[in-house]
Amino acid sequence: MTQDAQTYAYLRPSAVHRTAEGGILSLQTSGGTTPAGREAHPSFFHGFLATPQVAAAGLLSVADVAAARYYQPQRYGCCDPVVTGNGDRLRFESFSGCGGVYARLDVLGEALDGDEVGHGTTNVDVNLPLREALTHVGPADPMLLEVGPDELTLTTFDGPVVERKVPLPGRWLRGFAETQVIASGFDLRAELSAAEAVRFLRSLPRSGASRAVRWVVPAGRSLRATTRPVPGAVCLPGPERLAALGRVLRHATGLRLHGPAVTSGSGPVASAWELELPGMRLTLTLSPDPARGFSGEGGVLEALASEESAEDAELVSVLLAWDPVVDLDRLAEQSGLTPARVRAALTRLGTAGRIGYDVAEAAYFHRELPYDTGRAEHQNPRLRAAQALVEAGAVSLEGELATVTVDDHVHRVRSAEGRLSCTCLWWATYRGGRGPCKHALAVRIVRRAATRGTAGTTTSSSPAASTSPSSPSSPSSSSSSSTGAV
C-alpha cells in the first residue's frame, strides 16, 4: 500500500473564540488552489452563519468520518477535511481512513450571511480542542464564520506556523476519483420526512456484528428492510457506517436516498444518504461493502486507458470555472466535444481531484484538491498492470476475441456490444462490477491504439507476445486485491 506523509501548515490552530458580541468560528487553511493560483493560506468566507449549531454539528460529522476506520478499526492519523468555495456555497469533504465512506457537508448560500463566497480548495484544521468547542455551540449563539485568515492577519503575521504530519494512503486520493464516477450513476430512490428519517436511522444497529447485506425499499412514508435486492431497492452495506449522521439528526428536515438501478440478481452496490438540514445538506456515500474501499472500484479505468480522453481533459480543464454546477451541455458546446466525450474528460479530471459529483443536484462541481493527486492515476495498480502487459506484447487480437498471455497462463477476452469479458478470476468474481480486469483493460488499450494506427507490435502473435515479465500483474495479485479495503 502506498502511503505518504501529508503536511498541514496553519498560521494558528482553528478555534471558537468567544466575544461580547458572540462567537467566532475561525477555520485555518493550509495550502490550496484559487483562480489566482496556488496560495499558502487562502481565504474563502467572512460572515455570519444563519444556523451556527447546525453548521457546527455538520462540520463535526465530516470530521468524524475523517477520523474513522469502519473496516478493521485501528489507530489512524486523521486527515484534515477539504473545503471548496464555489462562489455560492462552501463544501466540506472527507474520507474515512479505510476509504469506504465519503462525507460532504454543503453549506448553501441561504445559511451564509456576509461577504461573497470565494473560489478555490484548501484543507481546514479541525483539531481536538476545536471539536470540543463545536459541541458547545448553542442554537441562539451568534456565530461569525471565518474560512481562512483575513488580509490583515496575512500581512502582520510573524509567528511560527502550526505544522502537523499525518499518513495519507494512496487509496484516500483514488477514492475521490471513484466516488464521482459511481455517484453519477445514482438516481433518487426514496424520500423520508424528518420524523421518519429519525425513526429509521435510530433503528439501525450501531455495530458491525452482522455482515449480511441489507436492502431497503420505500414502503408508504417510510422504508422497509428486505434481504434481497428488488427493483427500486437501495443497498445499505454496513449500516453502522451511517453513525456520523447522528450528530445532526435532531436538525434534519428530511432524508433522501440515492443509488443505482438494481434487479433481483444484483450484488451489493454503493449508495448515498443525504440528510437535509436548514440551509445545508450532509451526504454520506457508502462503498458496496465495509471491506471495500472506493479506490478499487475501477470506474475510472476506461477513461484513463483512452488517449482521446487525455486530450479532451486538457481542453475541458481550461473551461472549468469553479462552478457549483458543471453544465455538461455548455461544456460540450464550448469544447466542440460530444457529451459522452465531455463525461470521459471529467472522469479523467476527477483522478486529479478536480471534479466532484453532487447527487442532490445530479451535477458535477469543480474543485482542486490540495494534494499531489496526479499520482492517483499513475499509482492505479490495475492500470499499471495493463500497461505492463501491453508493453510486454502479451496481447494478441483475433477479431472479436483477444488472447492475453501472462507467464504460463492464457486468458481469453471477448468483445460483445462494446463490453469486454474475460476468463480470469477477477472477472468471474465481479462480472465487471468493479471495472475491467487488467487483461480486458490491456485489450482495450491495444484496440484503441490499433484504431489510431499506432498499435505497432503490440497486436503481434509472435513468440515475444507469449511472455510478460514477472510483476504485480500476475493473476494471483489481480485476485488478491478482491478482499480488504482496496
C-alpha positions as CSV (number, residue, x, y, z in Angstrom):
1,M,0.0,0.0,0.0
2,T,1.3,3.4,-1.0
3,Q,1.3,5.8,2.0
4,D,2.9,9.2,2.0
5,A,3.0,11.9,4.7
6,Q,0.7,14.9,4.2
7,T,2.0,18.0,5.9
8,Y,-0.5,20.7,7.1
9,A,0.8,24.1,7.8
10,Y,-1.5,26.6,9.6
11,L,-0.9,30.1,10.8
12,R,-2.6,29.1,14.1
13,P,-5.0,26.4,15.2
14,S,-8.6,26.7,14.3
15,A,-10.8,27.7,17.3
16,V,-14.0,29.1,18.5
17,H,-13.4,32.5,20.1
18,R,-16.0,34.0,22.5
19,T,-16.6,37.8,22.4
20,A,-19.1,40.1,23.9
21,E,-21.0,40.2,20.5
22,G,-21.0,36.4,20.1
23,G,-18.7,33.6,18.9
24,I,-16.2,33.5,16.1
25,L,-15.6,30.1,14.3
26,S,-12.1,30.6,12.9
27,L,-11.1,27.8,10.4
28,Q,-7.5,28.0,9.4
29,T,-6.4,26.9,6.0
30,S,-3.4,25.1,4.7
31,G,-2.4,25.4,1.0
32,G,-4.7,25.2,-1.9
33,T,-5.6,26.5,-5.3
34,T,-7.7,29.6,-6.2
35,P,-8.4,31.4,-9.5
36,A,-5.2,33.4,-8.8
37,G,-3.1,30.2,-8.5
38,R,-1.6,28.4,-5.5
39,E,-1.9,30.1,-2.1
40,A,-0.4,29.1,1.2
41,H,-3.4,30.2,3.3
42,P,-6.4,31.1,1.1
43,S,-9.5,32.8,2.5
44,F,-13.0,31.9,1.2
45,F,-15.5,33.5,3.5
46,H,-16.1,36.0,6.3
47,G,-19.6,36.4,7.6
48,F,-22.3,35.1,9.9
49,L,-23.9,31.6,10.0
50,A,-27.7,31.6,9.9
51,T,-27.8,28.3,12.0
52,P,-24.5,28.0,13.8
53,Q,-25.4,25.0,15.9
54,V,-26.4,23.0,12.7
55,A,-23.2,24.1,11.0
56,A,-21.1,23.1,14.0
57,A,-22.7,19.6,14.1
58,G,-22.3,19.1,10.4
59,L,-18.7,20.0,10.5
60,L,-18.2,17.6,13.3
61,S,-19.9,14.8,11.3
62,V,-17.4,15.4,8.4
63,A,-14.5,15.3,10.9
64,D,-15.9,12.1,12.5
65,V,-15.7,10.4,9.1
66,A,-12.1,11.7,8.5
67,A,-11.1,10.2,11.9
68,A,-12.8,6.9,11.5
69,R,-11.9,3.5,10.1
70,Y,-15.0,1.4,9.7
71,Y,-13.1,-1.7,8.5
72,Q,-10.5,-3.3,10.8
73,P,-10.5,-0.3,13.2
74,Q,-7.1,0.8,14.3
75,R,-5.1,3.9,15.2
76,Y,-5.3,6.3,12.3
77,G,-3.6,9.6,11.6
78,C,-6.7,11.8,10.8
79,C,-6.6,13.7,7.6
80,D,-8.0,17.2,7.8
81,P,-11.2,17.9,5.8
82,V,-11.1,19.7,2.4
83,V,-13.2,22.8,1.9
84,T,-14.1,24.2,-1.5
85,G,-15.6,27.6,-2.2
86,N,-17.8,27.6,-5.2
87,G,-19.0,31.2,-5.2
88,D,-22.4,30.5,-3.8
89,R,-21.6,27.8,-1.2
90,L,-19.0,26.0,0.9
91,R,-18.4,22.3,0.6
92,F,-16.6,20.4,3.3
93,E,-15.4,16.9,2.3
94,S,-13.6,14.0,3.9
95,F,-12.9,10.2,3.5
96,S,-12.7,7.6,6.2
97,G,-9.3,6.1,6.9
98,C,-10.5,2.8,5.4
99,G,-11.6,4.6,2.2
100,G,-15.2,3.2,2.3
101,V,-17.1,6.2,3.4
102,Y,-17.2,9.6,1.7
103,A,-18.7,12.6,3.6
104,R,-19.7,16.0,2.3
105,L,-21.4,19.0,4.0
106,D,-22.8,21.5,1.6
107,V,-23.3,24.9,3.4
108,L,-25.6,26.7,0.9
109,G,-25.9,30.4,0.4
110,E,-29.1,30.7,2.5
111,A,-27.0,29.6,5.5
112,L,-24.3,32.2,5.0
113,D,-24.8,35.9,5.7
114,G,-21.7,38.0,4.8
115,D,-19.2,38.5,2.1
116,E,-19.4,36.6,-1.2
117,V,-18.0,33.1,-1.0
118,G,-14.6,32.8,-2.6
119,H,-13.4,30.3,-5.2
120,G,-10.8,27.6,-4.5
121,T,-10.0,24.5,-2.5
122,T,-7.9,24.0,0.7
123,N,-7.5,21.9,3.8
124,V,-9.0,23.2,7.1
125,D,-7.7,22.5,10.5
126,V,-10.1,20.5,12.7
127,N,-8.2,19.8,15.9
128,L,-9.4,18.2,19.1
129,P,-9.9,21.5,21.1
130,L,-12.0,22.8,18.2
131,R,-14.1,19.6,18.1
132,E,-14.8,20.0,21.8
133,A,-15.7,23.7,21.4
134,L,-18.1,22.9,18.5
135,T,-20.1,20.6,20.7
136,H,-20.9,23.5,22.9
137,V,-22.3,25.8,20.2
138,G,-25.8,26.7,21.2
139,P,-28.9,27.3,18.9
140,A,-29.1,31.0,19.8
141,D,-25.4,31.9,19.7
142,P,-24.5,34.5,17.1
143,M,-21.6,32.9,15.2
144,L,-19.2,34.6,12.8
145,L,-17.5,32.2,10.4
146,E,-14.0,32.8,9.0
147,V,-12.7,30.3,6.5
148,G,-9.1,31.4,6.2
149,P,-7.1,34.3,7.6
150,D,-8.1,37.9,6.8
151,E,-5.8,40.2,4.8
152,L,-4.5,42.0,7.9
153,T,-3.5,38.7,9.6
154,L,-1.6,37.6,6.5
155,T,0.3,40.9,6.3
156,T,1.2,41.2,10.0
157,F,1.7,37.6,11.0
158,D,5.3,36.9,12.1
159,G,5.0,33.9,14.4
160,P,5.7,30.2,13.7
161,V,3.2,28.2,11.7
162,V,1.5,25.2,13.2
163,E,2.6,22.1,11.3
164,R,1.2,18.5,11.5
165,K,2.1,15.4,9.5
166,V,-0.2,12.5,9.0
167,P,-0.1,9.4,6.8
168,L,-2.1,9.8,3.6
169,P,-3.0,6.5,2.0
170,G,-2.9,6.4,-1.8
171,R,-6.4,4.9,-1.7
172,W,-7.7,8.0,0.0
173,L,-6.9,10.1,-3.1
174,R,-8.1,7.5,-5.6
175,G,-11.4,7.3,-3.7
176,F,-12.2,10.9,-4.6
177,A,-11.9,9.9,-8.3
178,E,-14.0,6.8,-8.0
179,T,-16.9,8.3,-6.0
180,Q,-17.7,10.9,-8.6
181,V,-18.0,8.2,-11.3
182,I,-20.1,5.9,-9.1
183,A,-22.4,8.7,-7.8
184,S,-23.0,10.0,-11.3
185,G,-24.9,6.7,-11.9
186,F,-27.3,7.2,-9.0
187,D,-30.9,8.3,-9.1
188,L,-33.2,9.4,-6.3
189,R,-34.8,6.3,-4.8
190,A,-36.7,7.4,-1.7
191,E,-37.5,10.4,0.4
192,L,-38.4,10.4,4.1
193,S,-39.8,13.2,6.3
194,A,-37.8,14.4,9.3
195,A,-39.8,12.2,11.7
196,E,-39.5,9.1,9.6
197,A,-35.8,9.7,9.0
198,V,-35.1,10.0,12.7
199,R,-37.1,6.8,13.4
200,F,-35.4,4.8,10.7
201,L,-31.8,5.9,11.4
202,R,-32.1,5.4,15.1
203,S,-33.4,1.8,14.5
204,L,-30.1,0.8,12.7
205,P,-27.5,-1.3,14.5
206,R,-24.5,0.5,15.8
207,S,-22.0,-2.3,15.5
208,G,-20.8,-4.3,12.5
209,A,-21.7,-7.7,14.1
210,S,-23.7,-8.8,11.2
211,R,-22.0,-8.9,7.8
212,A,-25.3,-9.7,5.9
213,V,-26.1,-7.3,3.1
214,R,-29.1,-5.1,3.9
215,W,-31.5,-3.6,1.4
216,V,-34.3,-1.1,2.0
217,V,-37.3,-0.3,-0.2
218,P,-39.8,2.6,0.1
219,A,-43.0,1.5,1.9
220,G,-45.5,4.2,2.3
221,R,-43.9,7.1,4.1
222,S,-41.1,5.0,5.5
223,L,-38.7,2.3,4.5
224,R,-39.0,-1.5,4.7
225,A,-36.0,-3.8,5.1
226,T,-35.5,-6.7,2.8
227,T,-32.9,-9.4,2.5
228,R,-33.0,-9.4,-1.3
229,P,-32.5,-6.7,-3.9
230,V,-35.7,-5.8,-5.8
231,P,-36.4,-3.1,-8.3
232,G,-36.3,0.3,-6.5
233,A,-34.3,-1.0,-3.5
234,V,-31.4,0.8,-2.0
235,C,-28.4,-1.1,-0.7
236,L,-27.4,-0.4,2.9
237,P,-23.9,-2.0,3.3
238,G,-22.6,-1.7,6.8
239,P,-25.4,0.4,8.4
240,E,-23.1,1.3,11.3
241,R,-21.2,3.5,8.8
242,L,-24.1,6.0,8.9
243,A,-23.2,6.8,12.6
244,A,-21.9,10.2,11.6
245,L,-25.4,11.3,10.7
246,G,-26.3,11.1,14.4
247,R,-24.6,14.4,15.1
248,V,-27.1,16.3,13.0
249,L,-30.2,14.1,13.2
250,R,-32.2,16.3,15.5
251,H,-31.8,19.2,13.0
252,A,-32.9,17.1,10.0
253,T,-35.7,18.3,7.8
254,G,-35.7,15.1,5.6
255,L,-33.7,12.2,4.2
256,R,-33.1,11.3,0.6
257,L,-31.7,8.0,-0.6
258,H,-29.7,7.7,-3.9
259,G,-28.5,4.6,-5.6
260,P,-28.2,2.8,-9.0
261,A,-30.9,0.7,-10.6
262,V,-30.9,-2.8,-9.2
263,T,-32.6,-6.1,-10.2
264,S,-33.4,-9.3,-8.4
265,G,-29.9,-10.6,-9.2
266,S,-27.9,-7.5,-8.3
267,G,-25.0,-7.8,-5.9
268,P,-24.1,-5.2,-3.2
269,V,-23.8,-1.7,-4.6
270,A,-22.9,1.7,-3.3
271,S,-25.5,4.2,-2.1
272,A,-25.7,7.8,-0.9
273,W,-27.6,9.0,2.1
274,E,-28.4,12.7,2.0
275,L,-29.7,14.4,5.2
276,E,-31.4,17.7,4.5
277,L,-30.7,20.4,7.1
278,P,-31.7,24.1,7.3
279,G,-29.7,25.7,4.6
280,M,-27.3,22.7,4.3
281,R,-27.0,19.1,3.2
282,L,-24.9,16.3,4.7
283,T,-24.3,13.4,2.4
284,L,-22.6,10.1,3.3
285,T,-21.7,7.8,0.4
286,L,-21.1,4.2,1.3
287,S,-19.0,1.7,-0.7
288,P,-20.7,-1.7,-1.6
289,D,-19.1,-3.4,1.4
290,P,-17.3,-2.2,4.6
291,A,-14.3,-4.3,3.4
292,R,-14.2,-2.5,0.1
293,G,-12.7,1.0,-0.2
294,F,-13.8,3.1,-3.1
295,S,-10.3,3.2,-4.5
296,G,-10.6,-0.3,-6.0
297,E,-13.9,0.1,-7.8
298,G,-12.4,0.7,-11.2
299,G,-14.9,3.2,-12.5
300,V,-12.1,5.5,-13.9
301,L,-10.1,2.9,-15.7
302,E,-11.8,3.1,-19.1
303,A,-11.2,6.8,-19.2
304,L,-7.6,6.5,-18.1
305,A,-6.9,3.9,-20.8
306,S,-8.0,6.3,-23.5
307,E,-5.5,8.7,-25.1
308,E,-8.5,10.6,-26.5
309,S,-9.9,11.4,-23.0
310,A,-6.4,12.8,-22.0
311,E,-6.5,15.2,-24.9
312,D,-10.2,16.1,-24.2
313,A,-9.4,16.6,-20.5
314,E,-6.8,19.2,-21.3
315,L,-9.4,21.2,-23.3
316,V,-12.2,20.8,-20.8
317,S,-10.0,21.8,-17.9
318,V,-9.5,25.2,-19.4
319,L,-13.2,25.8,-19.4
320,L,-13.8,24.9,-15.8
321,A,-14.6,28.0,-13.7
322,W,-15.1,26.7,-10.1
323,D,-18.8,26.3,-10.9
324,P,-21.0,24.8,-8.2
325,V,-22.8,23.1,-11.0
326,V,-20.9,22.0,-14.1
327,D,-23.2,22.3,-17.2
328,L,-22.4,19.4,-19.5
329,D,-24.2,20.9,-22.4
330,R,-22.4,24.2,-22.1
331,L,-19.0,22.4,-21.9
332,A,-19.9,20.3,-25.0
333,E,-20.9,23.4,-26.9
334,Q,-17.8,25.4,-25.8
335,S,-15.4,22.5,-26.4
336,G,-16.9,21.1,-29.6
337,L,-17.0,17.6,-28.0
338,T,-19.9,15.2,-27.6
339,P,-21.5,14.9,-24.2
340,A,-20.1,11.4,-23.9
341,R,-16.5,12.7,-24.5
342,V,-17.1,15.5,-22.0
343,R,-18.1,13.0,-19.4
344,A,-15.0,10.9,-20.1
345,A,-12.9,14.0,-19.8
346,L,-14.5,14.9,-16.5
347,T,-13.8,11.4,-15.3
348,R,-10.1,11.8,-16.1
349,L,-10.0,15.2,-14.4
350,G,-11.6,13.5,-11.4
351,T,-8.5,11.4,-11.0
352,A,-6.7,14.7,-10.2
353,G,-9.3,15.7,-7.7
354,R,-10.6,18.4,-10.0
355,I,-14.2,17.1,-10.3
356,G,-16.8,16.0,-7.7
357,Y,-20.4,14.9,-8.1
358,D,-23.4,16.2,-6.1
359,V,-26.3,13.6,-6.1
360,A,-28.7,16.2,-4.7
361,E,-28.4,18.3,-7.9
362,A,-27.4,15.4,-10.2
363,A,-24.5,17.5,-11.3
364,Y,-20.7,17.7,-11.3
365,F,-18.8,20.5,-9.5
366,H,-15.3,21.9,-9.8
367,R,-12.7,21.7,-7.1
368,E,-8.9,21.3,-6.9
369,L,-7.6,19.0,-4.2
370,P,-4.6,20.4,-2.3
371,Y,-2.7,17.1,-2.7
372,D,-0.3,15.7,-5.3
373,T,-3.3,14.0,-6.9
374,G,-1.7,13.3,-10.3
375,R,-0.2,10.2,-8.8
376,A,-3.8,8.8,-8.3
377,E,-3.6,7.9,-12.0
378,H,0.0,6.7,-12.1
379,Q,-0.4,4.5,-9.0
380,N,-3.6,2.7,-10.0
381,P,-2.4,-0.9,-9.8
382,R,-4.7,-2.3,-12.5
383,L,-3.8,0.4,-15.0
384,R,-0.1,-0.1,-14.4
385,A,-0.6,-3.9,-14.8
386,A,-2.5,-3.5,-18.0
387,Q,0.2,-1.1,-19.4
388,A,2.9,-3.6,-18.5
389,L,1.0,-6.3,-20.4
390,V,0.8,-4.0,-23.5
391,E,4.5,-3.1,-23.3
392,A,5.4,-6.8,-23.0
393,G,3.5,-7.7,-26.2
394,A,1.2,-10.0,-24.2
395,V,-1.9,-9.1,-26.2
396,S,-2.9,-10.7,-29.5
397,L,-6.1,-9.6,-31.3
398,E,-8.2,-12.1,-33.2
399,G,-11.3,-10.3,-34.4
400,E,-13.8,-10.1,-31.6
401,L,-11.6,-12.3,-29.4
402,A,-8.2,-11.5,-27.9
403,T,-5.6,-13.5,-26.1
404,V,-3.6,-12.2,-23.2
405,T,-0.6,-14.4,-22.2
406,V,0.8,-14.0,-18.7
407,D,3.7,-16.3,-18.0
408,D,2.2,-19.8,-18.5
409,H,-1.5,-18.5,-18.2
410,V,-3.6,-17.7,-21.2
411,H,-6.7,-15.6,-20.8
412,R,-9.4,-15.0,-23.5
413,V,-11.1,-11.6,-23.7
414,R,-14.3,-11.4,-25.7
415,S,-16.0,-8.3,-27.0
416,A,-19.8,-8.2,-27.2
417,E,-21.8,-5.0,-27.7
418,G,-18.9,-2.8,-26.7
419,R,-18.4,-4.7,-23.4
420,L,-15.4,-6.9,-22.7
421,S,-15.5,-10.1,-20.7
422,C,-12.5,-12.3,-19.6
423,T,-11.8,-15.8,-18.4
424,C,-9.7,-14.6,-15.4
425,L,-10.6,-15.0,-11.7
426,W,-11.3,-11.2,-11.3
427,W,-14.0,-11.3,-14.0
428,A,-15.5,-14.5,-12.6
429,T,-15.7,-12.9,-9.2
430,Y,-17.1,-9.4,-10.1
431,R,-18.5,-9.7,-13.6
432,G,-17.4,-6.2,-14.4
433,G,-18.9,-4.8,-11.2
434,R,-15.6,-3.3,-10.2
435,G,-14.5,-2.1,-13.6
436,P,-12.5,-4.1,-16.2
437,C,-9.8,-6.6,-15.2
438,K,-6.2,-5.8,-16.2
439,H,-6.5,-8.2,-19.2
440,A,-9.6,-6.5,-20.6
441,L,-8.0,-3.1,-20.0
442,A,-4.9,-4.1,-21.9
443,V,-7.0,-5.3,-24.8
444,R,-8.9,-2.0,-24.8
445,I,-5.6,-0.1,-24.9
446,V,-4.3,-2.2,-27.8
447,R,-7.6,-1.9,-29.8
448,R,-7.7,1.8,-29.4
449,A,-4.1,2.1,-30.4
450,A,-4.8,-0.1,-33.5
451,T,-7.7,2.1,-34.4
452,R,-5.5,5.2,-34.2
453,G,-2.9,3.4,-36.3
454,T,-0.3,3.3,-33.5
455,A,-0.6,-0.3,-32.4
456,G,2.9,-1.3,-33.6
457,T,3.9,-4.7,-32.5
458,T,1.5,-4.9,-29.6
459,T,-1.0,-6.9,-31.7
460,S,1.6,-9.3,-32.8
461,S,1.1,-13.0,-32.2
462,S,4.8,-13.6,-32.3
463,P,6.6,-15.7,-29.6
464,A,7.5,-12.4,-27.9
465,A,3.8,-11.9,-27.2
466,S,3.6,-15.1,-25.2
467,T,5.5,-13.9,-22.2
468,S,5.4,-11.0,-19.8
469,P,7.8,-10.0,-17.0
470,S,7.1,-11.3,-13.5
471,S,5.3,-8.4,-11.9
472,P,2.3,-7.4,-9.8
473,S,0.2,-8.1,-13.0
474,S,0.2,-11.8,-12.3
475,P,-3.3,-13.5,-11.9
476,S,-2.7,-14.1,-8.2
477,S,-2.2,-10.4,-7.5
478,S,-5.2,-9.5,-9.5
479,S,-7.5,-11.7,-7.4
480,S,-5.8,-10.9,-4.1
481,S,-7.0,-7.3,-4.2
482,S,-10.6,-8.5,-4.2
483,T,-10.6,-8.6,-0.4
484,G,-10.0,-5.9,2.1
485,A,-10.3,-2.2,1.8
486,V,-8.7,-1.8,-1.6
